[in-house]
Amino acid sequence: MIRNHLRHIHDSVDERSLPIRAAITLAAIVSVPLFGTAVRSLGSWLGLGRLVLPLLVLAHVPAVVALICVWSIGCDVCRTEGKT
């Protein structure tokens, strides 16, 4: 199931133009610390203690999206340079 989701994200990212992929990457990288801080704040406000860990894992999903975007951009750059 996770593989299907990753494949869907990868295919969706590959369909976008290079500037859009760069913008997605930048937004995902910027959102990681924001989500992490928000989850920690929410967890301490609600007194969740160790239950915050699964939420922190979910907060790092944008990092995975950023890696997929960087991979996609890199593949396009390598394919373009190979054609010249």
Secondary structure, 3 states (H helix, E strand, C coil): CHHHHHHHHHHHHHCCCHHHHHHHHHHHHHHHHHHHHHHHHHHHHHCCHHHHHHHHHHHCHHHHHHHHHHHHHHHHHHHHHHHC
